[in-house]
Amino acid sequence: MLGGAPPSDAFLCVRGLRIHFDTDDGLVKAVDGISFELERGRTLGIVGESGSGKSVTSLGIMGLLRSARARISGEVWIDGEELIGADADRVRRLRGQKMAMIFQDPLTSMHPFYSIGAQIIEAYRAHHPDAGKKEARAHAVEMLDRVGIPQPASRVDDYPHQFSGGMRQRAMIAMSLVNDPALLIADEPTTALDVTVQAQILDLIRDLQKEFGSAVVIITHDLGVVAELADDILVMYAGRCVEKGPAEAIFSTPQHPYTWGLLASMPRMNRERQERLLPITGNPPSLIRIPPGCPFHPRCPYADRTGGSSETVLPELVATTDPAHTVACHLAPEERRRIFTEEVEPRL
């Protein structure tokens, strides 16, 4: 833990979070110094390719990585309470009560031998030990109804395999919200769902956020999802934040070449596209052997314009013309503006 008092009044405050894993091949730096804040009622989108550290960040916040091989440092504050240095039992009590998570694959996240209702009831009674079975069941039915499950009074006794993918995701959301948590983390909540069901799930998360006033973290590689939901966006690459700012600024005036690449590889429905989508060249780096300097420099088409700094010096997050919009890039601000205006924006 880095300090004894919350660094800000934000409901969720993450400062210098590092999560490293000891493996037989070496030290995996899955998350390497992430910092951000989130107020209640707002949504943060964390985006990046697979392996960038998004999901590990969420598991670290939830206290689900307390193993002998995980080295965790930094600070995670929830409502003024620090979690990294907290007792494991205290963190367990906070899960479900103040923070909850929607996992990527509800079929594997739910127990196949227990009914949907039994699992929601267990989650409720874990934090309401005085609640009777009848009360807890009624609450489970109410939550299934709230997330749009048809005939909840009868379907509460169904098993996960009897639900469709979209219905399982709704049931997972019901389980996550059964104790009215103030922080909801959604890890790829629309993966493997068809487009129509994706839209329904996103609408549901938005509506429930308004109802509960929750702070929401959406973790995804789909920029369309964050465009729909997020107030602010954090772009991760190789375990670090490379750009962070209001969603409108990230989409209208992105500053980092990696963000440019993500946007260029995304289909756009608001304009006619004359060219093929442009993928980011190369592959994400190994988190055991992260390149020196800027981790993105082996894939960056503009690395040769930094006088060699990209290959030797790790860039720090610095503010752009908007103090809320920060970027970690060695390109000079004027050069970034020129590249974006003349070379990148016409392709988006």
Secondary structure, DSSP 4 states (H G I P E B T S, - for coil): ---SS-SSS-SEEEEEEEEEEEETTEEEEEEEEEEEEE-TT-EEEEE--TTSSHHHHHHHHTT---STTEEEEEEEEETTEE-TTS-HHHHHHHBTTTEEEE-S-HHHHS-TTS-HHHHHHHHHHHH-TT--HHHHHHHHHHHHHHTT-SSHHHHTT--GGGS-HHHHHHHHHHHHHTT--SEEEEESTTTT--HHHHHHHHHHHHHHHHHHT-EEEEEES-HHHHHHH-SEEEEEETTEEEEEEEHHHHHHS--SHHHHHHHHTS--SSS---S---PPSS-PPPSSSPPSSSTTTTT-TTGGGSTTHHHH-PPPPEE-SSTT-EE--SS-HHHHHHHIIIIIGGG-
